[in-house]
């Protein structure tokens, strides 16, 4: 039963929030720069975390259309990364290349 709200949220994800093409790579800069982001895309060497990057990113880039908790991002990290990679998110918005790579690296690590 706990999965139903998450599935409903993910079902609406492609409808709610422009063009992005990206490949996970190095991190750095962007929303999480003050609290984290080591410049490494490795999940084992100082990865971005929810408190150092994820919370600020999802609050600033996605809150206009979505409400994400850390648990929801962890559960849907693959679908979220896919939407960002396809360019369907953020709808009507643009992520610079550095921030796009950083969020995709964060999601590839499972959104720690």
N, CA, C and O atoms as CSV, one atom per row, in Angstrom:
chain,resi,resn,atom,element,x,y,z
A,1,UNK,N,N,0.808,-1.190,0.000
A,1,UNK,CA,C,0.000,0.000,0.000
A,1,UNK,C,C,0.860,1.266,0.000
A,1,UNK,O,O,0.446,2.282,-0.559
A,2,UNK,N,N,2.032,1.230,0.606
A,2,UNK,CA,C,2.908,2.391,0.635
A,2,UNK,C,C,3.404,2.728,-0.768
A,2,UNK,O,O,3.768,3.873,-1.037
A,3,UNK,N,N,3.420,1.762,-1.646
A,3,UNK,CA,C,3.938,1.996,-2.999
A,3,UNK,C,C,2.947,2.737,-3.874
A,3,UNK,O,O,3.343,3.378,-4.847
A,4,UNK,N,N,1.675,2.663,-3.549
A,4,UNK,CA,C,0.659,3.293,-4.382
A,4,UNK,C,C,0.878,4.803,-4.507
A,4,UNK,O,O,0.878,5.305,-5.631
A,5,UNK,N,N,1.070,5.566,-3.397
A,5,UNK,CA,C,1.319,7.007,-3.588
A,5,UNK,C,C,2.585,7.286,-4.399
A,5,UNK,O,O,2.615,8.224,-5.196
A,6,UNK,N,N,3.624,6.486,-4.201
A,6,UNK,CA,C,4.858,6.684,-4.960
A,6,UNK,C,C,4.620,6.414,-6.439
A,6,UNK,O,O,5.096,7.162,-7.293
A,7,UNK,N,N,3.891,5.353,-6.742
A,7,UNK,CA,C,3.598,5.053,-8.140
A,7,UNK,C,C,2.754,6.157,-8.768
A,7,UNK,O,O,2.954,6.512,-9.930
A,8,UNK,N,N,1.813,6.698,-7.999
A,8,UNK,CA,C,0.992,7.795,-8.514
A,8,UNK,C,C,1.859,9.014,-8.787
A,8,UNK,O,O,1.691,9.685,-9.805
A,9,UNK,N,N,2.787,9.301,-7.879
A,9,UNK,CA,C,3.706,10.424,-8.064
A,9,UNK,C,C,4.560,10.213,-9.302
A,9,UNK,O,O,4.715,11.131,-10.108
A,10,UNK,N,N,5.113,9.027,-9.465
A,10,UNK,CA,C,5.960,8.752,-10.620
A,10,UNK,C,C,5.162,8.763,-11.918
A,10,UNK,O,O,5.691,9.120,-12.970
A,11,UNK,N,N,3.894,8.374,-11.849
A,11,UNK,CA,C,3.056,8.399,-13.045
A,11,UNK,C,C,2.814,9.833,-13.507
A,11,UNK,O,O,2.702,10.087,-14.706
A,12,UNK,N,N,2.732,10.767,-12.568
A,12,UNK,CA,C,2.514,12.167,-12.907
A,12,UNK,C,C,3.797,12.885,-13.272
A,12,UNK,O,O,3.759,13.948,-13.891
A,13,UNK,N,N,4.931,12.317,-12.895
A,13,UNK,CA,C,6.231,12.954,-13.094
A,13,UNK,C,C,6.446,13.420,-14.526
A,13,UNK,O,O,6.831,14.573,-14.720
A,14,UNK,N,N,6.219,12.589,-15.542
A,14,UNK,CA,C,6.461,13.047,-16.913
A,14,UNK,C,C,5.487,14.131,-17.364
A,14,UNK,O,O,5.778,14.852,-18.318
A,15,UNK,N,N,4.347,14.261,-16.706
A,15,UNK,CA,C,3.352,15.235,-17.133
A,15,UNK,C,C,3.585,16.618,-16.537
A,15,UNK,O,O,3.197,17.620,-17.137
A,16,UNK,N,N,4.209,16.685,-15.374
A,16,UNK,CA,C,4.251,17.930,-14.635
A,16,UNK,C,C,5.366,18.872,-15.039
A,16,UNK,O,O,5.084,20.045,-15.287
A,17,UNK,N,N,6.472,18.486,-15.110
A,17,UNK,CA,C,7.568,19.423,-15.303
A,17,UNK,C,C,8.528,19.043,-16.438
A,17,UNK,O,O,9.495,19.761,-16.695
A,18,UNK,N,N,12.455,20.895,-19.696
A,18,UNK,CA,C,12.607,20.943,-21.018
A,18,UNK,C,C,13.860,20.275,-21.511
A,18,UNK,O,O,14.304,19.307,-20.893
A,19,UNK,N,N,14.374,20.674,-22.443
A,19,UNK,CA,C,15.244,19.787,-23.181
A,19,UNK,C,C,16.552,19.545,-22.464
A,19,UNK,O,O,17.294,20.482,-22.170
A,20,UNK,N,N,16.828,18.310,-22.189
A,20,UNK,CA,C,18.067,17.948,-21.510
A,20,UNK,C,C,18.652,16.716,-22.165
A,20,UNK,O,O,17.944,15.727,-22.355
A,21,UNK,N,N,19.902,16.750,-22.509
A,21,UNK,CA,C,20.607,15.549,-22.905
A,21,UNK,C,C,21.817,15.495,-22.000
A,21,UNK,O,O,22.509,16.493,-21.799
A,22,UNK,N,N,22.061,14.331,-21.465
A,22,UNK,CA,C,23.133,14.267,-20.484
A,22,UNK,C,C,23.644,12.871,-20.281
A,22,UNK,O,O,22.988,11.882,-20.609
A,23,UNK,N,N,24.789,12.820,-19.752
A,23,UNK,CA,C,25.412,11.580,-19.363
A,23,UNK,C,C,25.960,11.776,-17.975
A,23,UNK,O,O,26.611,12.787,-17.714
A,24,UNK,N,N,25.716,10.828,-17.057
A,24,UNK,CA,C,26.296,11.001,-15.731
A,24,UNK,C,C,27.810,11.171,-15.852
A,24,UNK,O,O,28.470,10.486,-16.633
A,25,UNK,N,N,28.323,12.073,-15.083
A,25,UNK,CA,C,29.764,12.337,-15.129
A,25,UNK,C,C,30.225,12.914,-13.832
A,25,UNK,O,O,29.800,12.477,-12.763
A,26,UNK,N,N,31.089,13.891,-13.910
A,26,UNK,CA,C,31.621,14.469,-12.699
A,26,UNK,C,C,30.597,15.355,-12.034
A,26,UNK,O,O,29.667,15.846,-12.674
A,27,UNK,N,N,30.777,15.553,-10.744
A,27,UNK,CA,C,29.892,16.416,-9.987
A,27,UNK,C,C,30.605,17.709,-9.707
A,27,UNK,O,O,31.794,17.860,-9.988
A,28,UNK,N,N,29.873,18.630,-9.156
A,28,UNK,CA,C,30.466,19.891,-8.734
A,28,UNK,C,C,29.580,21.044,-9.124
A,28,UNK,O,O,28.797,20.954,-10.070
A,29,UNK,N,N,29.707,22.133,-8.386
A,29,UNK,CA,C,28.941,23.332,-8.662
A,29,UNK,C,C,27.473,23.138,-8.409
A,29,UNK,O,O,27.068,22.150,-7.796
A,30,UNK,N,N,26.683,24.051,-8.865
A,30,UNK,CA,C,25.243,23.961,-8.771
A,30,UNK,C,C,24.726,24.125,-7.364
A,30,UNK,O,O,25.378,24.724,-6.508
A,31,UNK,N,N,23.541,23.584,-7.135
A,31,UNK,CA,C,22.826,23.759,-5.890
A,31,UNK,C,C,23.598,23.257,-4.701
A,31,UNK,O,O,23.583,23.895,-3.648
A,32,UNK,N,N,24.265,22.147,-4.830
A,32,UNK,CA,C,24.911,21.545,-3.676
A,32,UNK,C,C,26.329,21.985,-3.436
A,32,UNK,O,O,26.989,21.429,-2.558
A,33,UNK,N,N,26.824,22.936,-4.154
A,33,UNK,CA,C,28.230,23.290,-4.049
A,33,UNK,C,C,28.635,23.744,-2.668
A,33,UNK,O,O,29.748,23.455,-2.230
A,34,UNK,N,N,27.766,24.444,-1.971
A,34,UNK,CA,C,28.144,24.939,-0.656
A,34,UNK,C,C,28.178,23.817,0.368
A,34,UNK,O,O,28.957,23.878,1.320
A,35,UNK,N,N,27.352,22.796,0.193
A,35,UNK,CA,C,27.269,21.762,1.209
A,35,UNK,C,C,27.949,20.478,0.835
A,35,UNK,O,O,28.028,19.582,1.675
A,36,UNK,N,N,28.432,20.331,-0.338
A,36,UNK,CA,C,29.030,19.063,-0.734
A,36,UNK,C,C,29.356,19.073,-2.198
A,36,UNK,O,O,29.337,20.120,-2.845
A,37,UNK,N,N,29.651,17.922,-2.718
A,37,UNK,CA,C,30.030,17.827,-4.118
A,37,UNK,C,C,31.528,17.873,-4.215
A,37,UNK,O,O,32.132,18.941,-4.117
A,38,UNK,N,N,32.123,16.743,-4.405
A,38,UNK,CA,C,33.566,16.648,-4.344
A,38,UNK,C,C,34.220,16.747,-5.701
A,38,UNK,O,O,35.444,16.847,-5.788
A,39,UNK,N,N,33.424,16.721,-6.777
A,39,UNK,CA,C,34.011,16.690,-8.095
A,39,UNK,C,C,34.205,15.272,-8.577
A,39,UNK,O,O,34.776,15.064,-9.647
A,40,UNK,N,N,33.754,14.297,-7.829
A,40,UNK,CA,C,33.911,12.890,-8.181
A,40,UNK,C,C,32.555,12.271,-8.447
A,40,UNK,O,O,31.604,12.533,-7.710
A,41,UNK,N,N,32.443,11.450,-9.491
A,41,UNK,CA,C,31.185,10.782,-9.763
A,41,UNK,C,C,31.122,9.425,-9.068
A,41,UNK,O,O,30.130,8.708,-9.198
A,42,UNK,N,N,32.147,9.079,-8.350
A,42,UNK,CA,C,32.193,7.797,-7.666
A,42,UNK,C,C,31.245,7.773,-6.476
A,42,UNK,O,O,31.183,8.725,-5.698
A,43,UNK,N,N,30.520,6.691,-6.344
A,43,UNK,CA,C,29.605,6.553,-5.216
A,43,UNK,C,C,30.360,6.245,-3.926
A,43,UNK,O,O,29.802,6.373,-2.836
A,44,UNK,N,N,31.586,5.853,-4.038
A,44,UNK,CA,C,32.332,5.483,-2.833
A,44,UNK,C,C,33.277,6.569,-2.354
A,44,UNK,O,O,33.762,6.491,-1.225
A,45,UNK,N,N,33.554,7.567,-3.156
A,45,UNK,CA,C,34.468,8.636,-2.747
A,45,UNK,C,C,33.711,9.936,-2.601
A,45,UNK,O,O,33.516,10.657,-3.580
A,46,UNK,N,N,33.288,10.241,-1.402
A,46,UNK,CA,C,32.638,11.510,-1.083
A,46,UNK,C,C,31.491,11.844,-2.034
A,46,UNK,O,O,31.525,12.878,-2.701
A,47,UNK,N,N,30.465,10.969,-2.103
A,47,UNK,CA,C,29.335,11.273,-2.986
A,47,UNK,C,C,28.469,12.386,-2.397
A,47,UNK,O,O,28.478,12.624,-1.190
A,48,UNK,N,N,27.730,13.056,-3.262
A,48,UNK,CA,C,26.727,13.992,-2.768
A,48,UNK,C,C,25.701,13.209,-1.971
A,48,UNK,O,O,25.474,12.028,-2.235
A,49,UNK,N,N,25.083,13.858,-1.002
A,49,UNK,CA,C,24.053,13.237,-0.180
A,49,UNK,C,C,22.784,14.076,-0.251
A,49,UNK,O,O,22.768,15.145,-0.859
A,50,UNK,N,N,21.732,13.585,0.372
A,50,UNK,CA,C,20.485,14.340,0.433
A,50,UNK,C,C,20.730,15.688,1.106
A,50,UNK,O,O,20.272,16.721,0.618
A,51,UNK,N,N,21.452,15.678,2.224
A,51,UNK,CA,C,21.649,16.941,2.949
A,51,UNK,C,C,22.644,17.875,2.262
A,51,UNK,O,O,22.531,19.093,2.400
A,52,UNK,N,N,23.614,17.333,1.526
A,52,UNK,CA,C,24.600,18.200,0.877
A,52,UNK,C,C,24.192,18.640,-0.525
A,52,UNK,O,O,24.749,19.598,-1.061
A,53,UNK,N,N,23.222,17.947,-1.122
A,53,UNK,CA,C,22.844,18.270,-2.496
A,53,UNK,C,C,21.368,18.035,-2.798
A,53,UNK,O,O,20.672,18.956,-3.226
A,54,UNK,N,N,20.887,16.824,-2.583
A,54,UNK,CA,C,19.560,16.413,-3.052
A,54,UNK,C,C,18.417,17.285,-2.578
A,54,UNK,O,O,17.574,17.690,-3.378
A,55,UNK,N,N,18.377,17.580,-1.280
A,55,UNK,CA,C,17.278,18.369,-0.731
A,55,UNK,C,C,17.202,19.735,-1.408
A,55,UNK,O,O,16.130,20.158,-1.842
A,56,UNK,N,N,18.334,20.419,-1.498
A,56,UNK,CA,C,18.355,21.748,-2.124
A,56,UNK,C,C,18.015,21.664,-3.614
A,56,UNK,O,O,17.276,22.505,-4.127
A,57,UNK,N,N,18.545,20.659,-4.309
A,57,UNK,CA,C,18.267,20.526,-5.736
A,57,UNK,C,C,16.775,20.316,-5.980
A,57,UNK,O,O,16.171,21.045,-6.767
A,58,UNK,N,N,16.170,19.321,-5.312
A,58,UNK,CA,C,14.774,19.008,-5.568
A,58,UNK,C,C,13.856,20.123,-5.082
A,58,UNK,O,O,12.787,20.334,-5.655
A,59,UNK,N,N,14.258,20.841,-4.031
A,59,UNK,CA,C,13.467,21.979,-3.557
A,59,UNK,C,C,13.495,23.127,-4.556
A,59,UNK,O,O,12.469,23.765,-4.792
A,60,UNK,N,N,14.655,23.398,-5.144
A,60,UNK,CA,C,14.753,24.543,-6.048
A,60,UNK,C,C,14.347,24.223,-7.477
A,60,UNK,O,O,13.765,25.077,-8.147
A,61,UNK,N,N,14.629,23.036,-7.961
A,61,UNK,CA,C,14.391,22.716,-9.371
A,61,UNK,C,C,13.066,22.004,-9.637
A,61,UNK,O,O,12.578,22.014,-10.767
A,62,UNK,N,N,12.477,21.385,-8.610
A,62,UNK,CA,C,11.322,20.517,-8.857
A,62,UNK,C,C,10.078,20.897,-8.057
A,62,UNK,O,O,8.974,20.455,-8.374
A,63,UNK,N,N,10.260,21.720,-7.016
A,63,UNK,CA,C,9.163,22.007,-6.090
A,63,UNK,C,C,7.981,22.726,-6.738
A,63,UNK,O,O,6.870,22.675,-6.212
A,64,UNK,N,N,8.200,23.391,-7.863
A,64,UNK,CA,C,7.085,24.055,-8.534
A,64,UNK,C,C,6.017,23.083,-9.006
A,64,UNK,O,O,4.849,23.451,-9.138
A,65,UNK,N,N,6.414,21.843,-9.260
A,65,UNK,CA,C,5.480,20.835,-9.774
A,65,UNK,C,C,5.386,19.586,-8.895
A,65,UNK,O,O,4.373,18.886,-8.920
A,66,UNK,N,N,6.430,19.307,-8.125
A,66,UNK,CA,C,6.497,18.057,-7.363
A,66,UNK,C,C,6.851,18.328,-5.916
A,66,UNK,O,O,7.448,19.353,-5.587
A,67,UNK,N,N,6.476,17.398,-5.060
A,67,UNK,CA,C,6.928,17.404,-3.672
A,67,UNK,C,C,7.689,16.100,-3.476
A,67,UNK,O,O,7.105,15.017,-3.495
A,68,UNK,N,N,8.996,16.219,-3.286
A,68,UNK,CA,C,9.838,15.039,-3.140
A,68,UNK,C,C,10.372,14.929,-1.726
A,68,UNK,O,O,10.881,15.901,-1.167
A,69,UNK,N,N,10.256,13.761,-1.159
A,69,UNK,CA,C,10.953,13.451,0.091
A,69,UNK,C,C,12.198,12.659,-0.284
A,69,UNK,O,O,12.315,12.168,-1.407
A,70,UNK,N,N,13.110,12.539,0.643
A,70,UNK,CA,C,14.310,11.748,0.382
A,70,UNK,C,C,13.919,10.316,0.026
A,70,UNK,O,O,14.462,9.741,-0.917
A,71,UNK,N,N,12.986,9.742,0.771
A,71,UNK,CA,C,12.557,8.365,0.507
A,71,UNK,C,C,11.957,8.223,-0.898
A,71,UNK,O,O,12.192,7.220,-1.573
A,72,UNK,N,N,11.188,9.220,-1.336
A,72,UNK,CA,C,10.581,9.159,-2.672
A,72,UNK,C,C,11.647,9.237,-3.757
A,72,UNK,O,O,11.557,8.539,-4.767
A,73,UNK,N,N,12.659,10.084,-3.555
A,73,UNK,CA,C,13.738,10.196,-4.543
A,73,UNK,C,C,14.541,8.906,-4.583
A,73,UNK,O,O,14.907,8.440,-5.662
A,74,UNK,N,N,14.822,8.320,-3.417
A,74,UNK,CA,C,15.555,7.051,-3.398
A,74,UNK,C,C,14.766,5.958,-4.110
A,74,UNK,O,O,15.330,5.186,-4.886
A,75,UNK,N,N,13.475,5.892,-3.849
A,75,UNK,CA,C,12.649,4.850,-4.457
A,75,UNK,C,C,12.497,5.048,-5.965
A,75,UNK,O,O,12.412,4.075,-6.713
A,76,UNK,N,N,12.463,6.299,-6.410
A,76,UNK,CA,C,12.234,6.572,-7.823
A,76,UNK,C,C,13.450,7.098,-8.559
A,76,UNK,O,O,13.315,7.679,-9.635
A,77,UNK,N,N,14.653,6.904,-7.992
A,77,UNK,CA,C,15.849,7.509,-8.587
A,77,UNK,C,C,16.067,7.110,-10.043
A,77,UNK,O,O,16.528,7.933,-10.835
A,78,UNK,N,N,15.754,5.893,-10.411
A,78,UNK,CA,C,15.937,5.450,-11.795
A,78,UNK,C,C,14.992,6.164,-12.752
A,78,UNK,O,O,15.408,6.605,-13.823
A,79,UNK,N,N,13.732,6.280,-12.372
A,79,UNK,CA,C,12.742,6.955,-13.214
A,79,UNK,C,C,13.043,8.456,-13.308
A,79,UNK,O,O,12.878,9.061,-14.367
A,80,UNK,N,N,13.481,9.043,-12.206
A,80,UNK,CA,C,13.811,10.465,-12.201
A,80,UNK,C,C,15.010,10.719,-13.116
A,80,UNK,O,O,14.995,11.647,-13.925
A,81,UNK,N,N,16.041,9.892,-12.984
A,81,UNK,CA,C,17.232,10.041,-13.831
A,81,UNK,C,C,16.861,9.869,-15.304
A,81,UNK,O,O,17.361,10.597,-16.163
A,82,UNK,N,N,15.999,8.921,-15.588
A,82,UNK,CA,C,15.572,8.689,-16.964
A,82,UNK,C,C,14.850,9.919,-17.527
A,82,UNK,O,O,15.090,10.309,-18.669
A,83,UNK,N,N,13.973,10.526,-16.733
A,83,UNK,CA,C,13.237,11.707,-17.186
A,83,UNK,C,C,14.180,12.881,-17.438
A,83,UNK,O,O,14.004,13.622,-18.404
A,84,UNK,N,N,15.176,13.051,-16.577
A,84,UNK,CA,C,16.148,14.126,-16.764
A,84,UNK,C,C,17.001,13.833,-18.006
A,84,UNK,O,O,17.255,14.729,-18.810
A,85,UNK,N,N,17.433,12.604,-18.157
A,85,UNK,CA,C,18.258,12.223,-19.309
A,85,UNK,C,C,17.514,12.374,-20.631
A,85,UNK,O,O,18.096,12.806,-21.626
A,86,UNK,N,N,16.231,12.019,-20.645
A,86,UNK,CA,C,15.405,12.137,-21.856
A,86,UNK,C,C,15.120,13.579,-22.215
A,86,UNK,O,O,14.792,13.887,-23.361
A,87,UNK,N,N,15.243,14.468,-21.236
A,87,UNK,CA,C,14.942,15.862,-21.473
A,87,UNK,C,C,13.517,16.251,-21.137
A,87,UNK,O,O,13.104,17.374,-21.427
A,88,UNK,N,N,12.758,15.355,-20.536
A,88,UNK,CA,C,11.380,15.690,-20.193
A,88,UNK,C,C,11.266,16.401,-18.850
A,88,UNK,O,O,10.194,16.899,-18.505
A,89,UNK,N,N,12.332,16.455,-18.104
A,89,UNK,CA,C,12.363,17.169,-16.827
A,89,UNK,C,C,13.625,18.003,-16.745
A,89,UNK,O,O,14.663,17.574,-17.249
A,90,UNK,N,N,13.583,19.131,-16.154
A,90,UNK,CA,C,12.383,19.846,-15.719
A,90,UNK,C,C,11.664,20.466,-16.908
A,90,UNK,O,O,12.285,21.074,-17.779
A,91,UNK,N,N,10.365,20.305,-16.931
A,91,UNK,CA,C,9.565,20.822,-18.037
A,91,UNK,C,C,9.597,22.339,-18.000
A,91,UNK,O,O,9.298,22.951,-16.975
A,92,UNK,N,N,9.957,22.933,-19.109
A,92,UNK,CA,C,10.009,24.375,-19.193
A,92,UNK,C,C,11.217,24.993,-18.515
A,92,UNK,O,O,11.354,26.216,-18.487
A,93,UNK,N,N,12.094,24.165,-17.970
A,93,UNK,CA,C,13.281,24.672,-17.308
A,93,UNK,C,C,14.523,24.095,-17.944
A,93,UNK,O,O,14.455,23.155,-18.737
A,94,UNK,N,N,15.644,24.658,-17.592
A,94,UNK,CA,C,16.905,24.194,-18.149
A,94,UNK,C,C,17.905,24.028,-17.019
A,94,UNK,O,O,18.055,24.912,-16.175
A,95,UNK,N,N,18.588,22.892,-17.008
A,95,UNK,CA,C,19.687,22.669,-16.067
A,95,UNK,C,C,20.982,22.884,-16.827
A,95,UNK,O,O,21.139,22.389,-17.943
A,96,UNK,N,N,21.916,23.620,-16.229
A,96,UNK,CA,C,23.204,23.737,-16.908
A,96,UNK,C,C,23.895,22.376,-16.879
A,96,UNK,O,O,23.550,21.515,-16.069
A,97,UNK,N,N,24.861,22.190,-17.756
A,97,UNK,CA,C,25.512,20.882,-17.904
A,97,UNK,C,C,26.121,20.371,-16.612
A,97,UNK,O,O,26.030,19.180,-16.316
A,98,UNK,N,N,26.738,21.250,-15.842
A,98,UNK,CA,C,27.383,20.833,-14.590
A,98,UNK,C,C,26.349,20.320,-13.604
A,98,UNK,O,O,26.537,19.265,-12.999
A,99,UNK,N,N,25.270,21.049,-13.438
A,99,UNK,CA,C,24.223,20.636,-12.505
A,99,UNK,C,C,23.531,19.369,-12.985
A,99,UNK,O,O,23.204,18.496,-12.181
A,100,UNK,N,N,23.307,19.263,-14.284
A,100,UNK,CA,C,22.689,18.059,-14.854
A,100,UNK,C,C,23.551,16.834,-14.566
A,100,UNK,O,O,23.039,15.798,-14.143
A,101,UNK,N,N,24.867,16.951,-14.795
A,101,UNK,CA,C,25.769,15.828,-14.502
A,101,UNK,C,C,25.773,15.500,-13.011
A,101,UNK,O,O,25.813,14.333,-12.622
A,102,UNK,N,N,25.731,16.537,-12.188
A,102,UNK,CA,C,25.766,16.319,-10.744
A,102,UNK,C,C,24.517,15.572,-10.270
A,102,UNK,O,O,24.631,14.617,-9.501
A,103,UNK,N,N,23.341,15.986,-10.711
A,103,UNK,CA,C,22.132,15.311,-10.259
A,103,UNK,C,C,22.062,13.888,-10.800
A,103,UNK,O,O,21.602,12.986,-10.099
A,104,UNK,N,N,22.512,13.672,-12.036
A,104,UNK,CA,C,22.502,12.311,-12.579
A,104,UNK,C,C,23.510,11.412,-11.841
A,104,UNK,O,O,23.242,10.229,-11.631
A,105,UNK,N,N,24.635,11.956,-11.458
A,105,UNK,CA,C,25.602,11.176,-10.676
A,105,UNK,C,C,25.017,10.851,-9.313
A,105,UNK,O,O,25.156,9.729,-8.827
A,106,UNK,N,N,24.369,11.817,-8.699
A,106,UNK,CA,C,23.712,11.620,-7.398
A,106,UNK,C,C,22.656,10.517,-7.505
A,106,UNK,O,O,22.598,9.631,-6.652
A,107,UNK,N,N,21.839,10.566,-8.529
A,107,UNK,CA,C,20.792,9.558,-8.712
A,107,UNK,C,C,21.384,8.191,-9.059
A,107,UNK,O,O,20.857,7.164,-8.631
A,108,UNK,N,N,22.482,8.171,-9.836
A,108,UNK,CA,C,23.135,6.903,-10.182
A,108,UNK,C,C,23.690,6.208,-8.937
A,108,UNK,O,O,23.831,4.985,-8.914
A,109,UNK,N,N,23.998,6.978,-7.923
A,109,UNK,CA,C,24.485,6.412,-6.653
A,109,UNK,C,C,23.340,5.994,-5.748
A,109,UNK,O,O,23.579,5.554,-4.623
A,110,UNK,N,N,22.110,6.120,-6.207
A,110,UNK,CA,C,20.956,5.705,-5.413
A,110,UNK,C,C,20.402,6.807,-4.545
A,110,UNK,O,O,19.593,6.533,-3.659
A,111,UNK,N,N,20.809,8.053,-4.767
A,111,UNK,CA,C,20.317,9.204,-4.005
A,111,UNK,C,C,20.592,9.045,-2.508
A,111,UNK,O,O,19.667,9.054,-1.696
A,112,UNK,N,N,21.883,8.899,-2.147
A,112,UNK,CA,C,22.208,8.669,-0.721
A,112,UNK,C,C,21.824,9.842,0.175
A,112,UNK,O,O,22.037,9.788,1.386
